[in-house]
Amino acid sequence: MLVTARVEGQMGIVRELSSLIDFNSPYCTILNTDAIDMGYPKGANRPSDEERDHPEDTPRFCTASAIQRGMKITLPRVSVGQLVARNVDAVILELEHPRFLPFDFRLGRTFLKNFKLTLDMKKKSVSLTR
């Protein structure tokens, strides 16, 4: 399910990003180009380079297509409509062709853990509540 999320980066830089709700993803993920624009210069680094100096900040996690590695950051604020989560851990992903994706941001469990997620297959609906 795609939604629009307001994502706040460093120094109050805010972007509205097309976002995928993904309760299978352990982290929220942001593309490196967006991370750089939002005040995270380490988005320009390669995860393998960052891992040498900060292995604790380069988690690996499984996605539907592969095992991914990214650089961990904390986003001050992420919101969808009236639902707001603060200090959300996210991972910067480096992708070769990011614009082939239909979304810019993945709302993973580091965001979703703040809310109640209800999936109703009969009604074909998903809802998030406090």
C-alpha positions as a printed Julia matrix, in Angstrom:
130×3 Matrix{Float64}:
   0.0    0.0     0.0
   1.4    3.38   -1.01
   0.89   6.48    1.14
   2.49   9.89    1.43
   4.79  10.3     4.43
   6.25  13.53    5.75
   9.85  12.78    6.69
  11.96  15.22    8.69
  15.71  15.11    8.32
  18.51  16.98   10.01
  18.14  20.71   10.65
  14.37  20.5    10.11
  14.48  19.68    6.39
  11.13  18.06    5.52
  10.2   16.08    2.42
   6.94  14.46    1.4
   7.81  11.05    0.0
   5.76   8.38   -1.73
   6.01   5.55    0.79
   5.37   1.84    0.9
   3.95   0.36    4.11
   6.06  -2.76    4.63
   5.56  -4.59    7.92
   8.11  -7.19    6.79
  10.94  -4.65    6.69
  12.72  -4.29   10.04
  13.73  -0.7     9.2
  12.36   2.3     7.41
  14.5    2.8     4.33
  15.38   5.95    2.44
  17.23   6.31   -0.86
  20.72   7.77   -0.63
  19.86  10.73   -2.89
  16.96  11.74   -0.62
  19.05  11.23    2.51
  21.75  13.56    1.18
  19.12  16.2     0.3
  17.72  15.94    3.84
  21.04  16.63    5.56
  22.69  13.22    5.89
  26.01  13.52    4.01
  27.0    9.95    4.83
  24.41   8.96    2.21
  27.17   9.69   -0.32
  29.31   6.93    1.21
  29.19   3.3     0.17
  27.87   0.96    2.9
  31.04  -1.16    2.61
  33.21   1.91    3.31
  31.03   3.01    6.22
  31.11  -0.51    7.67
  34.88  -0.36    8.19
  34.62   2.58   10.59
  31.12   2.03   12.0
  30.01  -1.62   11.72
  27.26  -1.03   14.31
  25.68   1.53   11.96
  25.59  -0.69    8.83
  22.91  -3.32    9.48
  22.14  -6.14    7.09
  18.58  -7.25    6.59
  16.65  -9.49    4.25
  14.26  -8.12    1.63
  12.18  -9.9    -0.99
  14.99  -9.59   -3.52
  18.23  -9.9    -1.55
  20.13  -9.3     1.64
  20.54  -5.53    1.85
  23.09  -3.49    3.73
  22.67   0.16    4.52
  23.79   2.96    6.8
  21.68   3.58    9.89
  20.42   7.06   10.73
  17.73   8.44   13.02
  14.98  10.57   11.54
  13.63  13.14   14.04
  10.04  12.79   12.83
   8.04  10.66   10.39
   4.32  11.16    9.91
   1.48   9.74    7.87
  -1.6   11.93    8.16
  -2.13  12.64   11.87
   0.09   9.73   12.99
   3.51  10.93   14.12
   6.52   8.92   15.28
   9.68  10.55   16.63
  13.3    9.39   16.53
  12.66   6.71   13.92
  15.61   4.51   12.97
  16.06   4.27    9.22
  18.6    2.83    6.83
  20.03   4.65    3.82
  20.0    2.4     0.77
  22.3    2.79   -2.19
  20.54   1.64   -5.35
  21.85   1.73   -8.9
  18.5    2.62  -10.47
  16.33   4.04   -7.67
  13.82   5.74   -9.96
  12.59   2.36  -11.21
  10.87   1.94   -7.82
   7.29   3.19   -7.46
   8.12   4.62   -4.01
  10.82   6.73   -2.36
  10.57   5.61    1.27
   9.72   2.35    3.01
   7.73   2.54    6.24
   9.15  -0.45    8.11
   8.72  -1.73   11.64
  10.81   1.06   13.2
   7.87   3.34   12.29
   5.01   0.85   12.52
   5.89  -0.3    16.06
   4.47   3.0    17.31
   0.96   2.17   16.06
  -1.66  -0.54   15.82
  -1.75  -2.01   12.31
  -5.01  -3.68   11.3
  -5.35  -5.7     8.12
  -8.88  -6.71    7.08
  -8.74  -9.05    4.09
 -12.54  -9.24    3.78
 -12.83  -5.45    3.47
  -9.51  -5.23    1.62
  -8.27  -2.52    3.94
  -5.28  -1.63    6.07
  -5.43   0.88    8.92
  -2.96   2.44   11.34
  -4.14   3.81   14.68
  -2.49   5.07   17.84
